[in-house]
Amino acid sequence: MVMMRLLLVCLLPFTACALDLGLPTDNDALRRGDNEAFYQPTVEGSIESGMFGCARRGGHRFHEGIDVRCLHRDKRGEPLDEVRAVADGAVAFVNAKPGLSNYGRYILLAHRWDGVEVYTLYAHLAEVAAELKLGQAVAKGQRIGTLGHSTNTKEGIPRERAHLHFEVDFLFNTNFHIWYPKRDPKAPPFGNFNGLNLYGIDPAALLLATGPNPKLNFAEYVARQTVAFTVLLPPKPFPWLKLHPEQIQPVHNDAAIVAYEIGVTAWGVPIAVWPRSEAGKRLPSVARVDEAELARNGCRTLVQRDKHGWTLSQHGHEWLEILTYTP
């Protein structure tokens, strides 16, 4: 009963609980500095291909999470590794039908770390723990499934490359379940928990940061991520502002707000919102760009440079539409 109360309290808005993260499987090679034993490569064969970021196709293809190598197998070579919740939380979504997603079977857990709403995603599962129900509280280290190689892709994932795909994500828009079916009438029944509505940060970097510093503040950690570009938006309410009020910077004068400037990582995660009393540009528009950061990590190509300067790409326009959509 005490544990249940703690889980519920940690999920309440703006309640600060210590960021105590475990590993999602028995594979602890990451914290031992052995990347080769931790990451499962794709068919490309490089260790980097199992990492987060511009890790695939020579740095030209983005990978949203990390792929954790299997440790335990049965006599047929099928994986046996337990998949566990990395932190206290609650079941937000379960897809038990692998044919609906290239994530295969997957589960999302909802957390609130230092007042920040965040989700962890566990994909390609062989099975999801049968007792788990939507909204159910889970404890750090609790078994939530079995590592596998489920997916809906034609080529599939061979069992020798069975792995856990793991993400630390932010939900972009609580109206996504309205926006997406208008765009794609054949959209899978995932509601807001479609991968298009989930943008993440590097899970391995976070797991490594919390190892030596279990009292790490997650809100501050997010705020320290590198801003790759900023976008000026009209001063209209949109769901992100309500989901992440911790990102809205204070206003130091009484001037009317004419724009919001959103600081964004190269991966597309907003990490700061500045109310502006001056815009100076047509809205929306790209305001500032860290060209060095985009040169290192710009494979998601949310912004591009043309003869007029930096602008949102086609992908960037979709990104912004998802972020700001309000029915």
Phi and psi in degrees as GROMACS dihedral restraints (atoms count N, CA, C in turn):
[ dihedral_restraints ]
;  ai    aj    ak    al  type     phi  dphi    fc
    3     4     5     6     1   -62.6    20    10
    4     5     6     7     1   -43.5    20    10
    6     7     8     9     1   -62.1    20    10
    7     8     9    10     1   -41.6    20    10
    9    10    11    12     1   -61.3    20    10
   10    11    12    13     1   -43.2    20    10
   12    13    14    15     1   -61.5    20    10
   13    14    15    16     1   -41.3    20    10
   15    16    17    18     1   -62.6    20    10
   16    17    18    19     1   -43.2    20    10
   18    19    20    21     1   -62.1    20    10
   19    20    21    22     1   -43.4    20    10
   21    22    23    24     1   -67.1    20    10
   22    23    24    25     1   -40.6    20    10
   24    25    26    27     1   -63.5    20    10
   25    26    27    28     1   -40.8    20    10
   27    28    29    30     1   -69.0    20    10
   28    29    30    31     1   -16.5    20    10
   30    31    32    33     1   -93.6    20    10
   31    32    33    34     1    -7.2    20    10
   33    34    35    36     1   -71.6    20    10
   34    35    36    37     1   150.6    20    10
   36    37    38    39     1   -57.3    20    10
   37    38    39    40     1   132.1    20    10
   39    40    41    42     1    63.4    20    10
   40    41    42    43     1    20.7    20    10
   42    43    44    45     1   -89.3    20    10
   43    44    45    46     1   125.8    20    10
   45    46    47    48     1   -90.6    20    10
   46    47    48    49     1   118.5    20    10
   48    49    50    51     1  -121.0    20    10
   49    50    51    52     1   146.1    20    10
   51    52    53    54     1   -56.0    20    10
   52    53    54    55     1   136.1    20    10
   54    55    56    57     1   -81.5    20    10
   55    56    57    58     1    93.5    20    10
   57    58    59    60     1  -111.9    20    10
   58    59    60    61     1    97.0    20    10
   60    61    62    63     1  -105.3    20    10
   61    62    63    64     1   136.1    20    10
   63    64    65    66     1  -103.1    20    10
   64    65    66    67     1  -174.7    20    10
   66    67    68    69     1   -94.8    20    10
   67    68    69    70     1   150.8    20    10
   69    70    71    72     1   -77.9    20    10
   70    71    72    73     1   -13.7    20    10
   72    73    74    75     1  -143.6    20    10
   73    74    75    76     1  -175.8    20    10
   75    76    77    78     1   -68.9    20    10
   76    77    78    79     1   -14.5    20    10
   78    79    80    81     1   -71.6    20    10
   79    80    81    82     1   105.7    20    10
   81    82    83    84     1  -107.9    20    10
   82    83    84    85     1    16.1    20    10
   84    85    86    87     1   -63.3    20    10
   85    86    87    88     1   -27.2    20    10
   87    88    89    90     1   -57.2    20    10
   88    89    90    91     1   -48.0    20    10
   90    91    92    93     1   -77.5    20    10
   91    92    93    94     1    -8.0    20    10
   93    94    95    96     1   -97.6    20    10
   94    95    96    97     1     1.1    20    10
   96    97    98    99     1    78.3    20    10
   97    98    99   100     1    16.9    20    10
   99   100   101   102     1  -105.9    20    10
  100   101   102   103     1    82.6    20    10
  102   103   104   105     1   -62.4    20    10
  103   104   105   106     1   -35.8    20    10
  105   106   107   108     1   -62.9    20    10
  106   107   108   109     1   -34.1    20    10
  108   109   110   111     1   -84.2    20    10
  109   110   111   112     1   -15.5    20    10
  111   112   113   114     1   -95.3    20    10
  112   113   114   115     1   -47.8    20    10
  114   115   116   117     1   -88.1    20    10
  115   116   117   118     1   137.8    20    10
  117   118   119   120     1   -94.0    20    10
  118   119   120   121     1   115.0    20    10
  120   121   122   123     1   -69.0    20    10
  121   122   123   124     1   156.6    20    10
  123   124   125   126     1   -77.9    20    10
  124   125   126   127     1  -170.4    20    10
  126   127   128   129     1   -62.4    20    10
  127   128   129   130     1   -18.5    20    10
  129   130   131   132     1   -60.1    20    10
  130   131   132   133     1   -33.6    20    10
  132   133   134   135     1    95.6    20    10
  133   134   135   136     1   -12.7    20    10
  135   136   137   138     1   -85.4    20    10
  136   137   138   139     1   145.6    20    10
  138   139   140   141     1   -60.5    20    10
  139   140   141   142     1   -36.3    20    10
  141   142   143   144     1   -58.8    20    10
  142   143   144   145     1   -29.6    20    10
  144   145   146   147     1   -66.2    20    10
  145   146   147   148     1   -15.3    20    10
  147   148   149   150     1   -94.4    20    10
  148   149   150   151     1    -0.3    20    10
  150   151   152   153     1   -92.0    20    10
  151   152   153   154     1   174.1    20    10
  153   154   155   156     1   -83.7    20    10
  154   155   156   157     1   147.9    20    10
  156   157   158   159     1   100.6    20    10
  157   158   159   160     1  -151.8    20    10
  159   160   161   162     1   -79.3    20    10
  160   161   162   163     1    69.8    20    10
  162   163   164   165     1  -108.0    20    10
  163   164   165   166     1    -5.7    20    10
  165   166   167   168     1  -122.6    20    10
  166   167   168   169     1   157.6    20    10
  168   169   170   171     1    50.1    20    10
  169   170   171   172     1    52.4    20    10
  171   172   173   174     1    64.9    20    10
  172   173   174   175     1    28.3    20    10
  174   175   176   177     1    90.0    20    10
  175   176   177   178     1     6.8    20    10
  177   178   179   180     1  -100.3    20    10
  178   179   180   181     1    -7.2    20    10
  180   181   182   183     1  -123.1    20    10
  181   182   183   184     1   133.1    20    10
  183   184   185   186     1   -84.3    20    10
  184   185   186   187     1   141.7    20    10
  186   187   188   189     1  -123.5    20    10
  187   188   189   190     1   118.9    20    10
  189   190   191   192     1   -71.3    20    10
  190   191   192   193     1   -27.0    20    10
  192   193   194   195     1  -130.9    20    10
  193   194   195   196     1  -152.4    20    10
  195   196   197   198     1  -125.9    20    10
  196   197   198   199     1   151.7    20    10
  198   199   200   201     1  -110.0    20    10
  199   200   201   202     1   115.0    20    10
  201   202   203   204     1   -95.5    20    10
  202   203   204   205     1   126.8    20    10
  204   205   206   207     1   -66.8    20    10
  205   206   207   208     1   144.7    20    10
  207   208   209   210     1   -74.1    20    10
  208   209   210   211     1   142.6    20    10
  210   211   212   213     1  -109.6    20    10
  211   212   213   214     1   -35.4    20    10
  213   214   215   216     1  -120.1    20    10
  214   215   216   217     1   133.5    20    10
  216   217   218   219     1  -136.9    20    10
  217   218   219   220     1   155.9    20    10
  219   220   221   222     1   -86.9    20    10
  220   221   222   223     1  -173.8    20    10
  222   223   224   225     1   -64.6    20    10
  223   224   225   226     1   -22.8    20    10
  225   226   227   228     1   -87.6    20    10
  226   227   228   229     1    -6.1    20    10
  228   229   230   231     1    92.2    20    10
  229   230   231   232     1     3.8    20    10
  231   232   233   234     1   -77.1    20    10
  232   233   234   235     1   142.8    20    10
  234   235   236   237     1   -69.2    20    10
  235   236   237   238     1   148.0    20    10
  237   238   239   240     1  -122.7    20    10
  238   239   240   241     1    -4.6    20    10
  240   241   242   243     1   -58.3    20    10
  241   242   243   244     1   130.2    20    10
  243   244   245   246     1   -72.4    20    10
  244   245   246   247     1   139.9    20    10
  246   247   248   249     1  -104.7    20    10
  247   248   249   250     1   131.7    20    10
  249   250   251   252     1  -127.3    20    10
  250   251   252   253     1   151.6    20    10
  252   253   254   255     1   -63.9    20    10
  253   254   255   256     1   132.3    20    10
  255   256   257   258     1   -79.9    20    10
  256   257   258   259     1   -12.9    20    10
  258   259   260   261     1  -159.4    20    10
  259   260   261   262     1   164.3    20    10
  261   262   263   264     1   -58.8    20    10
  262   263   264   265     1   144.5    20    10
  264   265   266   267     1  -177.3    20    10
  265   266   267   268     1  -152.6    20    10
  267   268   269   270     1  -147.9    20    10
  268   269   270   271     1   151.3    20    10
  270   271   272   273     1   -71.0    20    10
  271   272   273   274     1   120.2    20    10
  273   274   275   276     1   -99.9    20    10
  274   275   276   277     1   -32.6    20    10
  276   277   278   279     1  -163.8    20    10
  277   278   279   280     1   144.1    20    10
  279   280   281   282     1  -134.7    20    10
  280   281   282   283     1   127.7    20    10
  282   283   284   285     1  -108.3    20    10
  283   284   285   286     1   107.6    20    10
  285   286   287   288     1   -94.5    20    10
  286   287   288   289     1     0.5    20    10
  288   289   290   291     1  -111.9    20    10
  289   290   291   292     1    98.6    20    10
  291   292   293   294     1   -61.1    20    10
  292   293   294   295     1   -25.6    20    10
  294   295   296   297     1   -68.1    20    10
  295   296   297   298     1    -9.3    20    10
  297   298   299   300     1   -89.7    20    10
  298   299   300   301     1   -10.4    20    10
  300   301   302   303     1  -153.6    20    10
  301   302   303   304     1   147.7    20    10
  303   304   305   306     1   -73.3    20    10
  304   305   306   307     1    -7.3    20    10
  306   307   308   309     1   -76.2    20    10
  307   308   309   310     1   -11.2    20    10
  309   310   311   312     1    65.3    20    10
  310   311   312   313     1  -141.8    20    10
  312   313   314   315     1   -73.6    20    10
  313   314   315   316     1   130.5    20    10
  315   316   317   318     1  -149.8    20    10
  316   317   318   319     1   161.6    20    10
  318   319   320   321     1  -137.5    20    10
  319   320   321   322     1   141.4    20    10
  321   322   323   324     1  -115.1    20    10
  322   323   324   325     1   136.1    20    10
  324   325   326   327     1  -111.4    20    10
  325   326   327   328     1   138.6    20    10
  327   328   329   330     1   -95.3    20    10
  328   329   330   331     1   139.4    20    10
  330   331   332   333     1  -137.1    20    10
  331   332   333   334     1   161.9    20    10
  333   334   335   336     1  -133.3    20    10
  334   335   336   337     1   104.8    20    10
  336   337   338   339     1  -105.9    20    10
  337   338   339   340     1   114.4    20    10
  339   340   341   342     1    51.2    20    10
  340   341   342   343     1    43.1    20    10
  342   343   344   345     1    83.5    20    10
  343   344   345   346     1     0.1    20    10
  345   346   347   348     1  -103.7    20    10
  346   347   348   349     1   127.2    20    10
  348   349   350   351     1   -78.1    20    10
  349   350   351   352     1   125.0    20    10
  351   352   353   354     1  -148.2    20    10
  352   353   354   355     1   158.9    20    10
  354   355   356   357     1  -130.1    20    10
  355   356   357   358     1   146.2    20    10
  357   358   359   360     1  -112.5    20    10
  358   359   360   361     1   139.6    20    10
  360   361   362   363     1  -120.7    20    10
  361   362   363   364     1   135.8    20    10
  363   364   365   366     1  -127.5    20    10
  364   365   366   367     1   115.1    20    10
  366   367   368   369     1  -126.9    20    10
  367   368   369   370     1   167.3    20    10
  369   370   371   372     1    67.2    20    10
  370   371   372   373     1    29.7    20    10
  372   373   374   375     1   -69.6    20    10
  373   374   375   376     1   147.4    20    10
  375   376   377   378     1   -73.7    20    10
  376   377   378   379     1   -35.7    20    10
  378   379   380   381     1  -162.1    20    10
  379   380   381   382     1   152.9    20    10
  381   382   383   384     1   -99.6    20    10
  382   383   384   385     1   137.4    20    10
  384   385   386   387     1   -50.6    20    10
  385   386   387   388     1   123.4    20    10
  387   388   389   390     1   -62.2    20    10
  388   389   390   391     1   -26.7    20    10
  390   391   392   393     1   -80.7    20    10
  391   392   393   394     1    -8.7    20    10
  393   394   395   396     1   -76.6    20    10
  394   395   396   397     1   132.9    20    10
  396   397   398   399     1  -126.1    20    10
  397   398   399   400     1   153.8    20    10
  399   400   401   402     1   -56.9    20    10
  400   401   402   403     1   133.8    20    10
  402   403   404   405     1    85.5    20    10
  403   404   405   406     1    -8.3    20    10
  405   406   407   408     1   -69.8    20    10
  406   407   408   409     1   135.4    20    10
  408   409   410   411     1   -71.7    20    10
  409   410   411   412     1   140.9    20    10
  411   412   413   414     1  -128.6    20    10
  412   413   414   415     1   152.6    20    10
  414   415   416   417     1  -105.3    20    10
  415   416   417   418     1   152.8    20    10
  417   418   419   420     1   -52.5    20    10
  418   419   420   421     1   131.6    20    10
  420   421   422   423     1    87.1    20    10
  421   422   423   424     1    -5.7    20    10
  423   424   425   426     1   -71.3    20    10
  424   425   426   427     1   137.8    20    10
  426   427   428   429     1   -67.7    20    10
  427   428   429   430     1   128.8    20    10
  429   430   431   432     1  -120.4    20    10
  430   431   432   433     1    -5.5    20    10
  432   433   434   435     1   172.6    20    10
  433   434   435   436     1  -168.4    20    10
  435   436   437   438     1  -126.9    20    10
  436   437   438   439     1   133.9    20    10
  438   439   440   441     1   -56.6    20    10
  439   440   441   442     1   143.6    20    10
  441   442   443   444     1  -154.6    20    10
  442   443   444   445     1  -152.6    20    10
  444   445   446   447     1  -144.8    20    10
  445   446   447   448     1    35.4    20    10
  447   448   449   450     1   -77.2    20    10
  448   449   450   451     1   143.6    20    10
  450   451   452   453     1  -168.9    20    10
  451   452   453   454     1   172.2    20    10
  453   454   455   456     1  -109.9    20    10
  454   455   456   457     1     5.9    20    10
  456   457   458   459     1   -75.6    20    10
  457   458   459   460     1   150.6    20    10
  459   460   461   462     1   -60.2    20    10
  460   461   462   463     1   -42.2    20    10
  462   463   464   465     1   -77.5    20    10
  463   464   465   466     1   -20.4    20    10
  465   466   467   468     1    67.6    20    10
  466   467   468   469     1   178.6    20    10
  468   469   470   471     1  -112.7    20    10
  469   470   471   472     1   114.2    20    10
  471   472   473   474     1   -63.7    20    10
  472   473   474   475     1   149.2    20    10
  474   475   476   477     1   -63.2    20    10
  475   476   477   478     1   -25.1    20    10
  477   478   479   480     1   -67.9    20    10
  478   479   480   481     1   -18.1    20    10
  480   481   482   483     1  -108.3    20    10
  481   482   483   484     1    22.4    20    10
  483   484   485   486     1   -55.9    20    10
  484   485   486   487     1   139.6    20    10
  486   487   488   489     1  -162.1    20    10
  487   488   489   490     1   168.5    20    10
  489   490   491   492     1  -100.0    20    10
  490   491   492   493     1   122.4    20    10
  492   493   494   495     1   -90.2    20    10
  493   494   495   496     1   121.8    20    10
  495   496   497   498     1  -125.6    20    10
  496   497   498   499     1   132.6    20    10
  498   499   500   501     1  -130.3    20    10
  499   500   501   502     1   154.8    20    10
  501   502   503   504     1  -119.1    20    10
  502   503   504   505     1   112.8    20    10
  504   505   506   507     1  -125.6    20    10
  505   506   507   508     1   160.1    20    10
  507   508   509   510     1  -116.5    20    10
  508   509   510   511     1   136.4    20    10
  510   511   512   513     1   -78.2    20    10
  511   512   513   514     1   124.4    20    10
  513   514   515   516     1   -75.3    20    10
  514   515   516   517     1   -48.2    20    10
  516   517   518   519     1  -148.6    20    10
  517   518   519   520     1   126.0    20    10
  519   520   521   522     1   -74.4    20    10
  520   521   522   523     1    -4.8    20    10
  522   523   524   525     1  -101.5    20    10
  523   524   525   526     1     7.0    20    10
  525   526   527   528     1   -57.4    20    10
  526   527   528   529     1   -35.7    20    10
  528   529   530   531     1   -64.6    20    10
  529   530   531   532     1   -16.7    20    10
  531   532   533   534     1   -92.4    20    10
  532   533   534   535     1   -42.6    20    10
  534   535   536   537     1   -66.9    20    10
  535   536   537   538     1   -46.4    20    10
  537   538   539   540     1   -69.2    20    10
  538   539   540   541     1   -42.6    20    10
  540   541   542   543     1   -60.7    20    10
  541   542   543   544     1   -27.3    20    10
  543   544   545   546     1   -68.4    20    10
  544   545   546   547     1   -31.0    20    10
  546   547   548   549     1   -84.3    20    10
  547   548   549   550     1   -36.7    20    10
  549   550   551   552     1  -138.3    20    10
  550   551   552   553     1    96.9    20    10
  552   553   554   555     1   -60.7    20    10
  553   554   555   556     1   -19.0    20    10
  555   556   557   558     1   -96.9    20    10
  556   557   558   559     1    20.1    20    10
  558   559   560   561     1   -58.2    20    10
  559   560   561   562     1   137.9    20    10
  561   562   563   564     1   -63.4    20    10
  562   563   564   565     1   155.3    20    10
  564   565   566   567     1   -79.9    20    10
  565   566   567   568     1    58.1    20    10
  567   568   569   570     1  -100.2    20    10
  568   569   570   571     1    -4.0    20    10
  570   571   572   573     1    60.7    20    10
  571   572   573   574     1  -130.2    20    10
  573   574   575   576     1   -79.8    20    10
  574   575   576   577     1    -7.9    20    10
  576   577   578   579     1  -100.2    20    10
  577   578   579   580     1    35.7    20    10
  579   580   581   582     1   -79.4    20    10
  580   581   582   583     1   145.5    20    10
  582   583   584   585     1   -57.6    20    10
  583   584   585   586     1   -26.7    20    10
  585   586   587   588     1   -66.2    20    10
  586   587   588   589     1   -19.2    20    10
  588   589   590   591     1  -104.8    20    10
  589   590   591   592     1    12.2    20    10
  591   592   593   594     1  -124.7    20    10
  592   593   594   595     1   118.6    20    10
  594   595   596   597     1  -120.6    20    10
  595   596   597   598     1   136.6    20    10
  597   598   599   600     1  -121.6    20    10
  598   599   600   601     1   173.5    20    10
  600   601   602   603     1  -114.8    20    10
  601   602   603   604     1   170.6    20    10
  603   604   605   606     1   -68.4    20    10
  604   605   606   607     1   110.9    20    10
  606   607   608   609     1   -65.9    20    10
  607   608   609   610     1   -35.9    20    10
  609   610   611   612     1   -66.0    20    10
  610   611   612   613     1   -42.3    20    10
  612   613   614   615     1   -61.9    20    10
  613   614   615   616     1   -39.5    20    10
  615   616   617   618     1   -67.5    20    10
  616   617   618   619     1   -44.4    20    10
  618   619   620   621     1   -61.5    20    10
  619   620   621   622     1   -38.3    20    10
  621   622   623   624     1   -70.4    20    10
  622   623   624   625     1   -35.9    20    10
  624   625   626   627     1   -68.3    20    10
  625   626   627   628     1   -35.3    20    10
  627   628   629   630     1   -82.4    20    10
  628   629   630   631     1   -14.4    20    10
  630   631   632   633     1   -59.3    20    10
  631   632   633   634     1   -60.4    20    10
  633   634   635   636     1   -80.0    20    10
  634   635   636   637     1   -10.3    20    10
  636   637   638   639     1  -135.7    20    10
  637   638   639   640     1    75.6    20    10
  639   640   641   642     1   -64.9    20    10
  640   641   642   643     1   -12.4    20    10
  642   643   644   645     1   -98.2    20    10
  643   644   645   646     1    13.5    20    10
  645   646   647   648     1   -53.6    20    10
  646   647   648   649     1   134.4    20    10
  648   649   650   651     1   -89.4    20    10
  649   650   651   652     1   119.9    20    10
  651   652   653   654     1   -68.4    20    10
  652   653   654   655     1   -38.5    20    10
  654   655   656   657     1   -60.3    20    10
  655   656   657   658     1   -42.1    20    10
  657   658   659   660     1   -69.2    20    10
  658   659   660   661     1   -35.8    20    10
  660   661   662   663     1   -62.3    20    10
  661   662   663   664     1   -45.4    20    10
  663   664   665   666     1   -62.6    20    10
  664   665   666   667     1   -43.8    20    10
  666   667   668   669     1   -63.1    20    10
  667   668   669   670     1   -23.3    20    10
  669   670   671   672     1   -85.6    20    10
  670   671   672   673     1    -4.3    20    10
  672   673   674   675     1   -62.9    20    10
  673   674   675   676     1   152.6    20    10
  675   676   677   678     1   -75.0    20    10
  676   677   678   679     1   128.1    20    10
  678   679   680   681     1   -80.4    20    10
  679   680   681   682     1   118.6    20    10
  681   682   683   684     1   -89.6    20    10
  682   683   684   685     1   -32.1    20    10
  684   685   686   687     1  -159.5    20    10
  685   686   687   688     1   163.2    20    10
  687   688   689   690     1  -125.8    20    10
  688   689   690   691     1   151.1    20    10
  690   691   692   693     1  -125.5    20    10
  691   692   693   694     1   132.6    20    10
  693   694   695   696     1   -90.4    20    10
  694   695   696   697     1   129.0    20    10
  696   697   698   699     1  -123.9    20    10
  697   698   699   700     1   153.9    20    10
  699   700   701   702     1   -59.5    20    10
  700   701   702   703     1   152.1    20    10
  702   703   704   705     1   -80.5    20    10
  703   704   705   706     1    50.3    20    10
  705   706   707   708     1  -104.0    20    10
  706   707   708   709     1   144.3    20    10
  708   709   710   711     1   -61.8    20    10
  709   710   711   712     1   140.4    20    10
  711   712   713   714     1  -144.0    20    10
  712   713   714   715     1   159.3    20    10
  714   715   716   717     1   -56.0    20    10
  715   716   717   718     1   -34.0    20    10
  717   718   719   720     1   -58.0    20    10
  718   719   720   721     1   -36.3    20    10
  720   721   722   723     1   -63.3    20    10
  721   722   723   724     1   -35.0    20    10
  723   724   725   726     1   -78.6    20    10
  724   725   726   727     1   -36.8    20    10
  726   727   728   729     1   -69.0    20    10
  727   728   729   730     1   -33.6    20    10
  729   730   731   732     1  -133.2    20    10
  730   731   732   733     1    63.3    20    10
  732   733   734   735     1   -63.1    20    10
  733   734   735   736     1   -20.6    20    10
  735   736   737   738     1   -64.8    20    10
  736   737   738   739     1   -18.1    20    10
  738   739   740   741     1   -87.4    20    10
  739   740   741   742     1   -14.7    20    10
  741   742   743   744     1   -77.4    20    10
  742   743   744   745     1   119.3    20    10
  744   745   746   747     1   -78.8    20    10
  745   746   747   748     1   150.4    20    10
  747   748   749   750     1   -66.6    20    10
  748   749   750   751     1   149.6    20    10
  750   751   752   753     1   -96.6    20    10
  751   752   753   754     1   130.2    20    10
  753   754   755   756     1  -102.9    20    10
  754   755   756   757     1     6.9    20    10
  756   757   758   759     1  -147.3    20    10
  757   758   759   760     1   177.2    20    10
  759   760   761   762     1   -96.6    20    10
  760   761   762   763     1     9.5    20    10
  762   763   764   765     1   -65.8    20    10
  763   764   765   766     1   149.6    20    10
  765   766   767   768     1   -65.4    20    10
  766   767   768   769     1   140.8    20    10
  768   769   770   771     1   -81.5    20    10
  769   770   771   772     1   121.2    20    10
  771   772   773   774     1  -109.6    20    10
  772   773   774   775     1    -7.4    20    10
  774   775   776   777     1  -164.6    20    10
  775   776   777   778     1   158.9    20    10
  777   778   779   780     1  -111.6    20    10
  778   779   780   781     1   133.5    20    10
  780   781   782   783     1  -104.9    20    10
  781   782   783   784     1   120.1    20    10
  783   784   785   786     1  -103.6    20    10
  784   785   786   787     1   121.7    20    10
  786   787   788   789     1   -88.0    20    10
  787   788   789   790     1   128.4    20    10
  789   790   791   792     1  -128.9    20    10
  790   791   792   793     1   140.2    20    10
  792   793   794   795     1   -73.3    20    10
  793   794   795   796     1   166.3    20    10
  795   796   797   798     1   -60.4    20    10
  796   797   798   799     1   -23.3    20    10
  798   799   800   801     1   -85.8    20    10
  799   800   801   802     1    -9.8    20    10
  801   802   803   804     1   103.2    20    10
  802   803   804   805     1    10.2    20    10
  804   805   806   807     1   -92.6    20    10
  805   806   807   808     1   118.9    20    10
  807   808   809   810     1   -64.8    20    10
  808   809   810   811     1   136.4    20    10
  810   811   812   813     1  -126.9    20    10
  811   812   813   814     1    -6.8    20    10
  813   814   815   816     1  -158.4    20    10
  814   815   816   817     1   145.8    20    10
  816   817   818   819     1  -129.5    20    10
  817   818   819   820     1   121.0    20    10
  819   820   821   822     1  -110.6    20    10
  820   821   822   823     1   114.7    20    10
  822   823   824   825     1   -66.8    20    10
  823   824   825   826     1   133.6    20    10
  825   826   827   828     1  -119.4    20    10
  826   827   828   829     1   138.8    20    10
  828   829   830   831     1   -93.2    20    10
  829   830   831   832     1    -7.8    20    10
  831   832   833   834     1  -136.2    20    10
  832   833   834   835     1   145.2    20    10
  834   835   836   837     1  -117.0    20    10
  835   836   837   838     1   -55.8    20    10
  837   838   839   840     1    76.5    20    10
  838   839   840   841     1    -0.9    20    10
  840   841   842   843     1  -140.5    20    10
  841   842   843   844     1   159.6    20    10
  843   844   845   846     1   -69.2    20    10
  844   845   846   847     1   140.0    20    10
  846   847   848   849     1  -105.8    20    10
  847   848   849   850     1   142.6    20    10
  849   850   851   852     1   -78.7    20    10
  850   851   852   853     1   157.5    20    10
  852   853   854   855     1  -158.2    20    10
  853   854   855   856     1   158.2    20    10
  855   856   857   858     1   -78.9    20    10
  856   857   858   859     1   126.8    20    10
  858   859   860   861     1   -97.5    20    10
  859   860   861   862     1   -52.9    20    10
  861   862   863   864     1  -134.4    20    10
  862   863   864   865     1   151.4    20    10
  864   865   866   867     1  -140.0    20    10
  865   866   867   868     1   134.0    20    10
  867   868   869   870     1   -96.2    20    10
  868   869   870   871     1    95.5    20    10
  870   871   872   873     1   -64.7    20    10
  871   872   873   874     1   -33.6    20    10
  873   874   875   876     1   -66.0    20    10
  874   875   876   877     1   -41.4    20    10
  876   877   878   879     1   -66.0    20    10
  877   878   879   880     1   -41.2    20    10
  879   880   881   882     1   -68.1    20    10
  880   881   882   883     1   -32.2    20    10
  882   883   884   885     1   -65.1    20    10
  883   884   885   886     1   -33.4    20    10
  885   886   887   888     1   -81.3    20    10
  886   887   888   889     1   -39.1    20    10
  888   889   890   891     1  -134.6    20    10
  889   890   891   892     1    29.0    20    10
  891   892   893   894     1   -93.3    20    10
  892   893   894   895     1    19.5    20    10
  894   895   896   897     1   -67.0    20    10
  895   896   897   898     1   -16.9    20    10
  897   898   899   900     1   -76.1    20    10
  898   899   900   901     1   -17.7    20    10
  900   901   902   903     1    51.8    20    10
  901   902   903   904     1    55.2    20    10
  903   904   905   906     1   -80.9    20    10
  904   905   906   907     1   -26.8    20    10
  906   907   908   909     1  -126.6    20    10
  907   908   909   910     1   156.0    20    10
  909   910   911   912     1  -145.2    20    10
  910   911   912   913     1   158.0    20    10
  912   913   914   915     1  -108.6    20    10
  913   914   915   916     1   129.7    20    10
  915   916   917   918     1  -126.2    20    10
  916   917   918   919     1  -166.5    20    10
  918   919   920   921     1   -65.6    20    10
  919   920   921   922     1   -16.2    20    10
  921   922   923   924     1   -96.5    20    10
  922   923   924   925     1    -2.8    20    10
  924   925   926   927     1   113.4    20    10
  925   926   927   928     1  -157.1    20    10
  927   928   929   930     1   -85.6    20    10
  928   929   930   931     1   132.3    20    10
  930   931   932   933     1  -138.7    20    10
  931   932   933   934     1   165.8    20    10
  933   934   935   936     1   -70.3    20    10
  934   935   936   937     1   139.2    20    10
  936   937   938   939     1   -78.5    20    10
  937   938   939   940     1   178.5    20    10
  939   940   941   942     1   -60.0    20    10
  940   941   942   943     1   -43.0    20    10
  942   943   944   945     1   -63.2    20    10
  943   944   945   946     1   -39.0    20    10
  945   946   947   948     1   -64.0    20    10
  946   947   948   949     1   -36.7    20    10
  948   949   950   951     1   -65.3    20    10
  949   950   951   952     1   -39.5    20    10
  951   952   953   954     1   -66.0    20    10
  952   953   954   955     1   -42.5    20    10
  954   955   956   957     1   -54.7    20    10
  955   956   957   958     1   -47.2    20    10
  957   958   959   960     1   -68.4    20    10
  958   959   960   961     1   -36.5    20    10
  960   961   962   963     1   -62.8    20    10
  961   962   963   964     1   -43.5    20    10
  963   964   965   966     1   -63.8    20    10
  964   965   966   967     1   -44.9    20    10
  966   967   968   969     1   -60.4    20    10
  967   968   969   970     1   -39.4    20    10
  969   970   971   972     1  -106.9    20    10
  970   971   972   973     1     0.4    20    10
  972   973   974   975     1   -61.2    20    10
  973   974   975   976     1   130.3    20    10
  975   976   977   978     1  -136.0    20    10
  976   977   978   979     1   123.5    20    10
